[in-house]
Amino acid sequence: MTEPVILAGAPGGILLICDHASNAVPAGIDLGVSPAQLDKHIAIDIGAAPLTEALAARLDAPAILATVSRLVIDLHRQPDHRSLIPETSDGHVIPGNIAVDRLERIARFHAPYHRALAALIRDRRPTLLASIHSFTPALESGGAGARPWEAGILYNRDRRAADLAVAMLREAGIVTGDNEPYSGRVLNATLNRHGEAAGIPSLAIEIRNDLIRDEPGVARWTDILTLLLVDIRNSLARKGPPAT
């Protein structure tokens, strides 16, 4: 299965996106990596899929979840991005991606995923896009050190939803990165394309993956993010569209 999973949900509200939901490697592709590597953050956003599914159920929100590993192709990158099909990731060499046919991978996985997301947006007419990701507590390479944040809120130019989220999480006592552990001005491809380009408020929510590795962790963050997303949706509705 390479088509994304689509959860229908109610129209006109929040739409959830999980670009890195799967570590699956489709038939005909040999990445040259071990099964253990496919369980690492380099292959999948650990905990992001169950969190997205739980949020979709709680919010009655439509959602799209990818069904291919980010090592096969990173759906959260522009087609011309150098790490779209990574040859290395956090110090791990991905031999099967060296000298690969980029256009074939894009046509097989990247383009259909983004067409499906665009169609879901047209059908469900969301007023808020929320992209759910996770990040590793510490990278294996580069010596960057531990990441202290429990959550990070990423955004590019449109800060309408992100500013609300950062303030709410910090008020709740959650250690929150404002465009950290990396900047949404650099890594925000899906929301740039489907949110900002269409004028839809959006934000990427990154949860440290050790906090959502198990069911109790997912349940806790489902509670937190349900309240957060409902408050943001309602606040944006009260404010109305930005002045032009």
N, C-alpha and C positions, 0 to 999 in steps of 0.2 A: 504494500500500500504506500503510495507516494502522495496521493491527494490529501490536502489538509483535513483535519477533523473540524466540522462546523457544528456549533451548538446554536440552535435557533434563537431562543430567548425572545423577550418582548422588544418591539421596535421603539425608537425615539428616545433612548436613554444612553446608558453606558455600553460600549462595545469593548470587549477584552481581546487582547492579542498576545499570543505566546509563540514567538519566532523560533525559540530554542527548546521546544517541548520534548524532543525525541532524540535518542541516540541511534536510531535505526540506520543501517547501511543497506540500500536497496540492492536487489539482484543485479549482477553484472558489474558491480563496483568492488574493487579490492583496495582498501586504503593502506594495507600493509601494517596495520596496528593491531595490538593485542586486545582481547575482550576487556582486560582491566583498564586499558586506556579509554575505551568507549564508556566506561563508568565515571570518568573524570569530568571536571567542568569544561575541559577543552572540547568535549563531544556533546554536552547537553547542559542546560541550565538546571542543575539539581533542584528538585522541589517545585520548579516553576509550573509544570503541567498539573500536578494535583492541586496546587494553589489556585491556578486559573479555573480549573473545573469546579472547585468548591465555591469560588467567588461567583461563577456563572450561575450555579444552582441557587445560591443565597440571594443573588440580585435579580434572578430571572433575566440575565443579560446574555445577548449573543456573544459568541466567542469563536475565534479561529486558532487552532493549534497545529503547528507544523508536525510532520511525520517523517522528517529526514534529519539526520545529524548535521550539526553545524560544521563538522569536518568534511562532509560531502559537499556542501555549499552553505554559505552563511546567508540566510534569507534576510538578515538584518544588515546587509551591506549593499551599496550600489553595485550594479553589474560591472563597473570598471574599477572597483576598489581592489587594491592589491591583496587583501586578505579574504576576498570572496570565496576562493577555494584555497585554503591555507596549506602551504607546504611545510610550515612549522607552526606549532601553537604551544606557548608557554614552555619552550625548550624541547618539545617532542617533535621529532621529524615525522611527517606524514608522507611516506614514499609514494603511495598511490596517487598523490596529487601533483607530483612533479611531471611537467610536460603533458598535463591532461588537456583534453578538448574542452576549453571553457565554454564555448558556444553551445555545445551539446548539453553540458550540465545546466546552463542557464535555461535553455529551451525545455529541458526535462523537468526541472524542479523550481527554479527561481521565478520564471515568468508565470507559470500556472498558479503558484502560491499567491503572487501579488494580484493576478486577475481575480482569483477567488476572494481575496480580501476587498478589492475594489467593488466587486459585485455585492458582497455582504453589506458594505457601507451604503451602496445605492438602495439595497432592499430594506435595510433596517433604520436608515436615517439617524444615526447616533448623534447625540449632542456632546459626547465626551468619549475620547479614545484613551484606553489605559493599556499600556504594554507591560506585561509581567515578565520579569527576568530575575535571575539570581547571580550572585558573584561569590567567588571563592574567598575565604578569610585571609589567604596569603597566596601569592603566586609562587610557583616552584622555581622560577628563574628570574634573574634580574635584581635580586636582593632588595626589593621594594619594602619588605617588612610587612607586619600584620596590618590588616585593614580594620580600624576600630568601629566603623559604622555598622549599625544594625540594618539600616535601610539607606538607600540613595534615591534621590529624585532627579531624573535627567530630563533635559529640555534643550531646545535650540533657541529660536527667537521668540516663540509664543510662550510666555510665562504665566498665562492666566491660571491654568490648573496647577502648575508646579509650585508657584509661590504659596498658594493655599495649602498644598500638601506638605511642604516643608514646615510651614508654621504650625499646622495641626499636629504633625508627628513630634516635633520638638516640644510642643506644649504638653503632649502626652508622656514626655520623658524618654522618648526613643532617640537614640543617637543617630542622627540623620545627616547624610551628606548632601549638600546643595551642589548638584552637578558633580558628585563624587560617588564612587571611587574612580570614575572617568567622566569626561565631559560629554554631555549630549550635543554640544556644538560640533563635536567630531563624530560621535557614534550615535546617530539618531535617524538612520536611513528610512526605516519603515514609517515613523511618525512624520518625518519631513515630507514624505511622498503622499501619505494618505490623510494626514492631519493638517499640518501647516499649509500645504498646497491647496487644500480644500476649505481652509478657514475653520476647521473643527478644533476646538480646544483639545489638547492631548498632553499626556505625560507618560514617561517610562518609570516604572517602579522596580527598583532592584532590592532584593532581600538577600542578606548574607546567607549562603546556602546551608551553613551548619544550623541555622534557626528553623529551616523548613525541610529537614531531611526525613522527618518522621511524622506520623499522623498528629500527635499533640502539637508539634510546631506548626503544621499546616492549619490546624484548627485555630490556634491562637492568632495567626496572621490573617486568617479569613475573617475573624471577628474584627481585628484592627482595620483591615483594608475595606471591609464592607462599610463601616461607619465613615471612614475617610472618603470613599468614592461617592457615597450618597450625599455627604456634606458638600463635597466639591460640586457635584452635579446640581444640587439645589442652590448653592451660592452663585454659580454661573448663570443659572436660570433667572435668578433675581436681578443680576446685573445686566443681563441681556447682551447682545453682540457688541463688540468694541466699536467705538466711533470711527468713521471713515472720513 
